[in-house]
Amino acid sequence: MNGETQEMAQQKPALWTKQFVTLTLASFLLFLNLQMLLSTFSMHIKGNLSGEDIHVSLATSMFAVTAIIARLMTGRWIKRWSKDQVLTVGLLIAAASTALASLPSTIMPLLLIRALYGIGFGIGSTVIPTLVSQIIPPKRMGEGIGYFGLSTSLAMSIGPATGMLVMKEFGFTTLATLGAGAVICMFPMLYISGTYLRSRKNKGTQQMPEALAKVEEETANQQEQSSKRSIWRFSNYFPAMLNALLSITYSGLLSFIAVYGEELRLPQVGLFFLFNALTILLVRPIAGKIFDRRGPILVLIPSAIFVTASMLVLSYTTNMGMLIVSALLYGIGFGSIQPTLQAWMLRSASKEEYGDVNGMFYNSTDVGVSIGAILLGVIVTFTSYDMMYRLSSIFMIIFLLAIVWYVWKRKKS
């Protein structure tokens, strides 16, 4: 009996380590900070600064562009300094720029602060997932990324609703302070858990968690090997492209659902994100396990149909019942697609490539959000919010056609 237990333990290595839990919670706080403010900028810009829809789009795209640049540079910075030093600087920038966001009384300074925030967020959202992906057992990559991804998805769902509620009740200044506090809470949590790694340049007598110590030892030896192999392979950029298409639809929710709810006279439009969160909680771990056993296609096709249906229902919404149905459909689709695409990319990568691959994945999210903010903002300017959501479903149809093409290409080869 003991032999069978030991064999099962070997077959299923530990996932829920102290470092995994801590990094997952830290990721939640970082994305909670992002989502609380990102979803309310449309209300702040149009209500407090007398801005227009194009200014809302610019605030979203400015942040996304600098986040992409920061992610591209983070790999180089990690080579020069330790991960904990780079992460500390990134989190400090994110906290400071969040706290300053309520000060500008005109659009231009706010855009500059959002650009600065993108740098801090880009660093944090690259280093943390890289550390996580390096301590997840390879045999449980889909499951591990699925659970870790809950931090992002829950923040994407709870954050907007929380942000809207806080802003309506207490104002944007309180919201910015709360967002900065979420980032500051990450420092003691990461330090106490032992997740923070001290620089190897310091005197080397201190102890560090075994899994992360091994990562730090291997990194220096693997940097040279990883540079010889390009990450721009089909197995990486094809899932990243699909993620960008999905992120375009999410950009429309972040940028415009608050003002869309005001136009429809739905005072509790933030409930969209709450019901979205509930379905994500249910489907994300299940999607990860299906991926580990059956691969990505069985997850992606039905999930893309759910997102398409959600956009169409949202575009015809006239009451809270239809809004909730749209939220549930979107949660099922979005909560299944994102971890599947990320695990797909990581499964085909070597361990030393995890940092670059995670950077590519999150950059594809920001590319989609940036393109969506600008493109959907233009559509809104010339049509309406309901037409904009209707047309955004086209991107998921393209998503489905790309998957069908991939299946056909694989069978043919």
Buried (B, 14 or more C-beta within 10 A) or exposed (E): EEEEEEEEEEEEEEBEBEBBBBBBBBBBBBBBBBBBBBBBBBBBBBBBBEBBBBBBBBBBBBBBBBBBBBBBBBBEBBEEBBBBBBBBBBBBBBBBBBBBBBEBEEBEEBBBBBBBBBBBBBBBBBBBBBBBBBBBBEEBBBBBBBBBBBBBBBBBBBBBBBBBBBBBEEEBEEBBBBBBBBBBBBBEBBEEBBBBBBEEEEEEEEEBBEBBEEBBEEBEEBBEEBEEEEBEBEEBBBBBBBBBBBBBBBBBBBBBBBBBBBEBEBEBBBBBBBBBBBBBBEBBBBBBBBBBEEBBBBBBBEBBBBBBBBBBBBBEBEEBEBBBBBBBBBBBBBBBBBBBBBBBBBBBBEBBBBBBBBBBBBBBBBBBBBBBBBBBBBBBEEEBBBEBBBBBBBBBEBBBEBBEEBEEEEEEE
